[in-house]
Amino acid sequence: MPARTALERTLRRIIALRVPLLVAYALITPLAVLLASRIPSEGGIDRLIISSDADVVATREFQRIFPETQLLMLILESDGPFQPEVLTEVRALEEALRKIPRVVPYSALDVFYRAHPGFAPTPEWADRFRRFATGTDLFRREGLIGQRFQGIALALDVHGSKERDLALSDIDRAISATPLDAVRRIRRVGAPYVQAWIERESGRASLRYFPLFGILIVGIALFLYRSTRSLFAILLALSVAVALGVGTGGLLGFSFTVVSAVIPLTIMVTALATLVYLHSRFVDQPANVDVDEHQIRALANKFLPVTASTAAAVLGFAALSVSRIRPIREMGIWTAAGLALSWVVAYTLFPALQKVLKTPTGRIVPLRTAIYDKLSARLPSFSWRFRWPLLAGALLLAAAGAIALFGVPGRLAPMRVGLDALDYVDPHLAIYRDMVFFRDHVSGLNVARVWVKTPPGAVTNPELLRGLDRFQTSLQETPGISAVVGPTTFLRMRRYLAGQGDTLPQDDPMAFARLTDDVEQLLLSEPDLRAFIDVTSLANAQITVTFDRGDEPGYLALSSAIEAAWNHATAGNPAFRGVEMRLVGEGRLNAKVGGSLVPTLTESFALTAALIFLAFLFVFRSPAARLMAMIPSLFAILATFLGMRLFGGSLNVATILIATTVLGTTENDQIHFFHHLNEGEGPRGLDGALRHALRVSGRAIVFATLINAVGFLGLASSRFPPLRQFGIVTAAAFLLAMAADFTALPAALWIVRREHPASPPE
C-alpha cells in the first residue's frame, strides 16, 4: 500500500533495510560489551565530588605533601589485656603484620618495646608495660589501649583498589596464621574494609538482579503475548540497548561507583517499557489491515508519545549534571545517553526483529487481558463517582510528603541526610558490629586534617611549635573530639618515655625551646614525625583530628571549634605572621557530599520537572492537561518520601536519585495516556476518550509499571543498604504512580472538564 506520511515512508525504509541493520548491530554490540567490561570500578571518596571543586583541589595539594595513608585498627579483645600470654600473642601478630609489604603496624606495645629492647613477656615486664600504657591518655585516645583490649593501628601505603584488597587479604591471612588463644576476638575497623565491601557489593548488585530481571522478561512476554518469537524479539532488542548504553560509559571515560548499578537497570526497565508499548500496539491488529501495513501504522502511532517520553527522560536524567556529587553527575549523563540509544534501538532494531522473526499479532494469539478489560470498563464511572476524595487524598498525601522531606522551619527538621559510614554497611555484617563497638568504646570514626602553611623553614620554630601545642591542647578539650595528633605529639611521647610526664612546658619558653632543639635531626631519623612535618621545605605541618559527628552540621561545628581554638592559640604571637590554617582531607569531602545531597535533590528535581513540562507542552494543547499529567508522578515521589520519613529512612547518594528516576520514568505513562486520550476525543466526550485511552495504552501502562517495579525491586537482594533502599522505595513509587494514573488523574480530568459519564454510574 502507498505510504501516507514522511514518517511512515521513513519507517518503511528502515524495515526494508532490516538485514543491513541486523548485521550492523551484530558488529557494534560486541564492541559495546568489550567497552563495558573495561570500565574501572572505583568506590573511594575521591569519586564523589567533581575534581574542580575548591576543597578537592586543596585536599589534593595537601595530599601531595602529606599522603593520607589508609588507616585501619585491629582491636584485640581479651579478659586481661596486660597478661603475659596476651602480650606474647600481640607481639607475634605485630611481627607477622610487619612482614606484609606496604603495611606498617603501630601499637602501645610496639612503642614500649622500642624504648625497652630487653622486654620479655614475663609478669614483671607485663606490669611495667601496664603502668606505662595506662599512665597517659595518649594511647587511650588513639584506641590503642582499653579496659579489655589492645589496639594495633595499621597504615596502608596502597594506591588503588587492587593494592588495597591485596593488603587486606594479607592482613587476614596473617591473623589466621598467628596462634591466638588468649585473645578471644579481633575486631576490624577502618575505611579500607568498608570501601572494599561497598565496591564488592555494589558490583554484585548487577549480578543478582539481572537473572531476576531475565525471569521477569520471560514471564511477562510469554504471559502477555504468548509467543516465543515475541519473547526473542524483545530480549534481543533489550540486550543490545543495555549493552550500547553501558558501553557508552566507557567512551565517556566514566567509572563504576556506588550508584552505578542503577544505570543499566534504569536503561533496561525504560527500554523494556518502550518495547512493551510498541509491541502492545503492534499486536492490536485490526481485522481489515495487512500486518505489514499495520506494523508501519502502529510504529507511527506510537512515535510521538515514545519520542516525547524518551526525550523527557533523557532531559530529566541529564539534569543531574548540575550535581556537585561526581557519581550522581556521571550517572545522569550516562543514563541520558543510554536512554537515547535505547530509543534508536526501539525504532530500528526492534521493527527489524519483528519482521524477521514474524512475531504474531492478536489476530493469531489473543492477549491475556480479561481481568484488565473488566476493571477498565468500570474505571470511568468509578473515578467520576469518587473524583473529589480521590484527588483530595492524593494532594493531601503529596503535601504531607513535601513536609516530611523539607520540614517546617522551627517545628520539624528536614529529612535526615545519612552519610555516616554505618549507613552504607549491612547491619548484619561483622564489620558493622566492629565499627559500632569502636565508636561506642573507643572514639569517633571521622577524621579531619588541619593543614598549617608557614614561610619556608619556619615550621620548626620553637615558638611556632609551642603555639601549635596550645592549639592541639585546646582542641583536645573540645566536646565531640576524640583525639588530636600533631607535630608536638611526638615530643610529648618522647618526654613521657623519659619519665617527665606527657605534657610540654607551655609556661617556660626556654624549656620548650630546648625540647625542640633536635626536631630537624629527628625528622631525618623518625618517619613517624615526617607524617606531621614536611621535611622538604619545613613550611608545612598537619594535625589529625578524630571526632564523632561526620555529617555536614557536625563538620561545620568542628570547623567553628577549630577556628576558635586557632585564634585563641595564635593571637598576638609574632611567630604566626604569614601562617595559614585550612581544614582539608577526605573527611571534609565526605561532609561536603552530605551537604550537597539536598541541593542536588531540589535543583535536579526542579530542572527535571521543568524539562518534562516543556516536553508535555509539545504533546498536549491544553494547559490544564499539562499540569494534570504530572499529578501521578509528583504524588508518587512525595508519598514515597513520606513513607521513608515514617519508617526512619534517610537521604544518601542512592536515595537522592529517587525523585529524578521516578519522574523521568513514570512520565512515560502519562504521555502515552494523554496522547491516546486526545486521540479518543469524540462525540462521547471524556467518557469515550478515557475508554479509548484505557483500551489502547492502559494495558501497556500496567505491564510497563510492573516491569519497572519488579525490575527495581531486584535491588532489594543487594546487601548494600543504599541500593537496597533505592530499589524498594523506587518500586513502591512506580506502583503508587500507576495507582494515581487510574484514579487521581481521571478524577482530576472529570473535575476540570465538568462532564459526566456517557451512561449512568453503576
Buried (B, 14 or more C-beta within 10 A) or exposed (E): EEBEEEBBEBBBEBBEEBEEBBEEBEEBBEEBBEBBEEBEBBBBBBBBBBEEBEBBEBBEEBBEBBEBBBBBBBBBBBEEBBBBBBBBBBBBBBEBBEEBEBBBBBBBBBBBBEBBEEBEBEEEBBEBBBEBBBEBEBBBBBBBBBEBBBBBBBBBEBEEBEBBBBBBEBBEEBBEEBEBEBBEBBBBBBBBBBBBBBBBBBBBBBEBBBEBBEEBBBEBBBEBBBBEBBBBBBBBBBBBBBBBBBBBBBEEEBBBBBBBBBBBBBBBBBBBBBBBBBBBBBBBBEEEBEBEBBBBBBBBBBBBBBBBBBBBBBBBBBBBBBBBBBBBBBBBBBBBBBBBBBBEBBBBBBBBBBBBBEBBBBBEBEBEBEEBEEBBEEBBBBBBBBBEEBBEBBBEBBEBBBBBBBBEEEEEEBBBBBBBBBBBBBEEBEBBEBBBBBBEBBBBBBBBBBBBBBBEEBBBBBBBBBBBBBBBBBBBEBEEBBBBBBBBBBBBBBBBBEEEEBEBBEEEEEEBBEBBEEBBEBBEEEEBBBBBBBBEEBBBBBBBBBBBBBBBEBBEBBBEBBEEBBEEBBEEBEBBEEBEBBBBBBBBBBBBBBBBBBEBBEBBBEBBBEBBBEBBEEBBEEEEBBBBBBBBBBBBBBBBBBBBBEEEBBBBBBBBBBBBBBBBBBBBBBBBBBBBBBBBEEEBBBBBBBBBBBBBBBBBBBBBBBBBBBBBBBBBBBBBBBBBBBBBBBBBBBBBBBBBBBBBBBBBBBBBBEBBBBEEEE
